[in-house]
Amino acid sequence: MSDFDQYIKGLQEKFKNLNLDELKLKDINYGKQILLVRQKEKVVLSIYNGKKGRKMVWGGTPSVLQDEARALVNGHSNKNSFGNSQTSYSSNTPEISLLEDIPGFDYLWVGSDGSGKGDFFGPLVVASVMVDKAIAIQLMEIGVKDSKMLNDTKICELAAIIERLAPIHVVLALKPEMYNLRYQQLKFQKQNLNHLLANGHTAVLANALGQNSRCKFALVDRFTVKNDIATKLQEQYPLVKVVQQPKAEADIAVAAASILARAKFVQIMDDLSLSAGIELPKGGGKNATECARKILVEQGEDTLKKFVKIHFVNYRMLFDI
């Protein structure tokens, strides 16, 4: 029996642990194809054995069965129990966290990121996602990366899968009316947008940490040199190490959080566009200002305030003479 045939046989034995209704193997050009069926779930795995090594192509609709099969192929359990079961990893596991060099890091961590800070229209959104190593690998396999590298359609597709694979996730959204109220309250206290964003990060991280007391690491995409996120979190969770780092979306947990935050931003923007009767532009450029001017003229200032962040320079430009 060749090494490839032995590999296929090993996969079949692993898949038998998935309580399948059907497990079939057939020959295809340059490889084998495995069919997995469990109730209404169907997964097709094509394995090609070429000169450059093995290549796997997954088919079928994304499902829990596919997630579990992928996990077995990668050599770990797919129980989202954050370490409650025995887990093994292959020696070629990719680098998955920016926290790996921190002493004591145990591959259970929560990351946070935001969306909407620079958008004149729409909400400010902050999200957190908690992962262990098994979940992190699955997120990498489905293509999770910094949301700025993905289009909105892909972001919304991935968000639904992330929510299933990473059960501990928190999303907080401040729609424009509430955002403007909170901003004015903070301004009265001589605080600014960074304070508002820091409060959001603290809230979503604290919520996630409260759902798993064993998590001792938090990673934040740093948006300002100084804030009180670490201080406030450690008042509640003194054993948690809080790390803030620029471009933290290179970490899979933060990347996942960036996708959830952006997906919520897109969803709310769609809802606001329906309310406004016009497609609201993203960003803070000239097109956003001109769209706001149109709403101001046709629907009035009170209506406009339901859609925009009024401390933006775009808003002041509407009333400049």
C-alpha positions in Angstrom: 0.0 0.0 0.0 1.4 3.4 -1.0 1.8 6.3 1.4 -1.1 8.1 -0.2 -3.4 5.1 0.1 -2.4 4.8 3.8 -3.1 8.5 4.3 -6.6 8.1 2.7 -7.3 5.0 4.9 -6.3 7.0 8.0 -8.7 9.8 7.0 -11.5 7.3 6.6 -10.8 5.9 10.1 -10.9 9.5 11.6 -14.1 10.3 9.8 -15.9 7.3 11.3 -15.8 9.2 14.6 -18.3 11.8 13.2 -21.4 9.5 13.5 -22.0 9.5 9.8 -24.9 8.1 7.9 -22.8 7.5 4.9 -19.0 7.4 4.1 -18.0 6.7 0.5 -14.7 6.7 -1.3 -14.2 6.9 -5.0 -11.3 7.4 -7.5 -10.9 10.7 -9.3 -8.2 11.9 -11.7 -4.9 12.1 -9.7 -6.5 11.3 -6.4 -9.5 10.2 -4.3 -12.8 11.7 -3.3 -14.5 11.1 0.1 -18.2 11.7 0.6 -19.5 12.3 4.1 -23.2 12.4 4.9 -24.9 13.0 8.2 -28.6 13.7 8.2 -29.1 16.7 5.9 -25.4 17.7 5.9 -23.2 16.6 3.0 -19.4 17.2 2.6 -17.2 16.3 -0.3 -13.4 16.2 0.1 -11.3 15.8 -3.0 -7.6 14.9 -2.3 -5.1 15.2 -5.1 -1.7 13.5 -5.0 0.5 15.5 -7.4 4.2 16.1 -7.8 4.1 19.1 -5.4 2.4 17.0 -2.7 -1.2 16.6 -1.6 -3.9 19.2 -2.3 -7.3 19.2 -0.7 -10.5 20.8 -2.1 -13.6 21.0 0.1 -17.0 20.9 -1.4 -20.5 21.2 -0.1 -22.3 23.9 1.8 -20.5 25.1 5.0 -21.9 23.2 7.9 -21.0 21.9 11.4 -20.1 18.5 9.7 -17.7 20.3 7.4 -16.1 22.1 10.4 -15.7 18.9 12.3 -14.2 17.1 9.3 -11.8 19.9 8.6 -10.7 19.8 12.3 -10.0 16.1 12.1 -8.0 16.5 9.0 -5.9 19.1 10.8 -5.3 16.8 13.7 -7.4 18.3 16.5 -10.8 18.1 18.2 -13.5 20.4 17.0 -15.3 20.7 20.3 -15.5 24.4 21.1 -14.8 23.8 24.7 -11.8 26.0 25.1 -9.5 23.2 26.4 -12.0 20.9 28.1 -10.9 18.0 25.9 -7.7 16.4 24.9 -6.3 18.1 21.8 -3.4 17.4 19.6 -1.8 19.5 16.9 0.3 18.7 13.8 3.9 19.9 13.9 3.3 22.3 11.0 0.6 24.3 12.8 0.9 27.9 11.4 1.7 30.9 13.5 -1.7 32.1 14.6 -1.3 34.8 17.3 0.8 37.9 17.9 0.9 36.8 21.6 2.9 33.6 21.0 6.1 35.0 22.4 4.5 36.2 25.7 5.6 34.0 28.7 2.8 31.7 29.8 0.7 32.2 26.7 -1.6 29.2 26.5 -3.5 29.7 23.2 -6.7 30.9 24.8 -7.2 34.5 24.1 -9.7 37.2 23.1 -9.1 39.9 20.5 -11.0 43.1 19.8 -11.3 45.6 16.9 -13.7 48.3 15.7 -15.4 49.7 12.6 -16.9 53.0 11.7 -14.5 55.4 13.4 -13.7 57.2 10.2 -17.2 57.0 8.6 -19.4 60.1 8.6 -22.5 58.1 8.1 -23.4 55.1 10.2 -22.5 53.6 13.6 -19.4 53.0 15.6 -19.0 49.3 16.2 -16.6 47.3 18.4 -16.4 43.5 18.6 -14.5 40.9 20.4 -13.9 37.2 19.6 -12.4 34.6 21.9 -10.5 31.7 20.4 -8.4 28.7 21.4 -5.9 27.1 19.1 -8.4 24.7 17.5 -10.9 27.5 16.7 -8.1 29.7 15.5 -6.9 27.1 12.9 -10.5 26.7 11.7 -10.8 30.5 11.2 -7.6 30.6 9.2 -8.8 27.7 7.0 -12.0 29.6 6.1 -10.0 32.7 5.1 -10.4 35.0 8.0 -8.1 38.0 7.7 -8.1 41.8 8.3 -11.6 43.0 7.2 -9.9 45.8 5.2 -8.6 43.1 2.8 -12.1 41.8 2.1 -15.2 43.1 0.3 -18.4 43.6 2.2 -20.1 40.5 0.7 -17.2 38.3 1.8 -17.2 39.9 5.2 -20.9 39.1 5.8 -20.4 35.5 4.6 -17.4 35.0 7.0 -19.2 36.7 9.9 -21.9 34.0 10.0 -19.3 31.3 10.1 -17.2 33.0 12.7 -20.2 33.3 15.0 -20.7 29.6 14.7 -17.1 28.5 15.1 -16.3 31.0 17.9 -19.3 30.8 20.3 -17.8 33.5 22.6 -18.1 36.7 20.6 -19.5 40.1 21.5 -20.6 43.0 19.2 -21.5 46.5 20.4 -22.9 49.1 18.0 -23.7 52.7 18.7 -26.1 54.0 16.0 -25.7 57.7 15.2 -28.3 59.1 17.5 -26.9 57.2 20.5 -23.3 57.9 19.3 -23.9 61.6 19.2 -25.5 61.6 22.7 -22.5 59.7 24.2 -20.0 61.8 22.3 -21.6 65.0 23.7 -21.5 63.5 27.2 -17.8 62.7 26.9 -17.1 66.1 25.4 -18.6 67.7 28.5 -16.1 65.7 30.6 -13.3 67.0 28.3 -13.0 63.6 26.7 -13.0 62.6 23.0 -13.6 59.9 20.4 -10.7 57.8 21.7 -12.3 57.6 25.1 -15.6 56.5 23.5 -13.8 53.8 21.5 -11.8 52.7 24.6 -15.1 52.3 26.5 -16.4 50.1 23.7 -13.3 47.9 23.7 -13.4 47.5 27.4 -17.1 46.5 27.3 -16.8 43.8 24.6 -13.6 42.4 26.1 -15.1 42.3 29.6 -18.2 40.6 28.4 -16.2 37.9 26.6 -13.9 37.4 29.6 -16.9 37.0 31.8 -18.0 34.0 29.7 -14.8 32.1 30.3 -12.8 32.7 33.5 -9.9 30.6 32.2 -9.0 33.2 29.6 -6.0 35.2 30.7 -4.9 37.1 27.5 -6.6 39.9 25.6 -5.3 41.6 22.5 -6.5 45.0 21.2 -5.8 46.7 17.9 -4.2 49.9 19.3 -5.9 53.0 18.0 -4.2 55.6 20.3 -0.9 55.7 22.3 -2.6 56.0 25.7 -6.0 54.8 27.0 -7.4 53.1 30.1 -8.5 49.8 28.5 -6.0 47.7 30.4 -6.6 49.5 33.7 -10.4 49.0 33.6 -10.2 45.4 32.5 -7.7 44.5 35.2 -10.0 46.0 37.8 -12.5 43.3 36.9 -10.0 40.6 35.8 -6.7 41.2 37.6 -5.0 38.1 36.1 -5.7 39.0 32.5 -2.7 40.2 30.5 -3.9 43.0 28.1 -1.7 43.7 25.1 -2.3 46.6 22.7 -0.5 46.6 19.4 -0.7 48.5 16.1 -1.9 46.4 13.1 -3.1 43.7 15.5 -5.4 42.4 12.7 -2.5 40.1 11.8 -3.7 38.1 14.8 -6.5 35.7 13.9 -8.7 36.6 16.9 -8.5 40.4 16.2 -9.0 39.7 12.5 -12.2 37.8 13.3 -13.3 40.6 15.5 -12.7 43.1 12.7 -14.9 41.1 10.4 -17.8 40.9 13.0 -17.5 44.6 13.6 -17.5 45.4 9.9 -20.4 43.1 9.2 -22.5 44.8 11.8 -21.5 48.2 10.4 -22.6 47.1 6.9 -25.9 45.7 8.2 -26.7 49.0 10.1 -25.7 51.1 7.1 -28.1 49.1 4.9 -30.9 49.7 7.5 -30.1 53.4 7.7 -30.1 53.7 3.9 -33.6 52.2 3.7 -34.7 54.8 6.3 -33.1 57.6 4.5 -34.4 56.5 1.1 -31.0 56.9 -0.4 -27.8 54.8 -0.4 -25.6 56.2 2.3 -21.9 56.3 1.3 -19.1 54.9 3.5 -16.1 56.8 4.5 -15.7 60.5 5.2 -15.0 62.0 1.8 -16.7 64.6 -0.5 -19.4 62.1 -1.6 -20.4 61.7 2.1 -20.7 65.4 2.5 -22.7 65.9 -0.6 -25.1 63.0 0.3 -25.6 64.7 3.7 -26.3 68.0 2.0 -29.0 66.3 -0.1 -30.7 64.8 3.0 -30.4 68.2 4.9 -32.2 70.0 2.0 -34.8 67.5 1.4 -35.5 66.1 4.9 -34.1 68.6 7.4 -31.4 68.7 10.1 -33.3 66.6 12.6 -33.5 63.7 10.2 -29.9 64.1 9.1 -28.7 63.7 12.7 -30.2 60.2 12.7 -27.7 59.1 10.1 -24.4 61.0 10.7 -21.8 61.7 13.4 -22.3 65.4 14.0 -18.8 66.2 15.4 -17.3 65.4 12.0 -15.9 68.3 9.9 -18.3 67.1 7.2 -21.2 68.2 9.3 -19.8 71.7 10.0 -19.1 72.1 6.2 -22.9 71.9 5.6 -23.5 75.1 7.5 -20.4 77.1 6.4 -21.3 80.3 4.5 
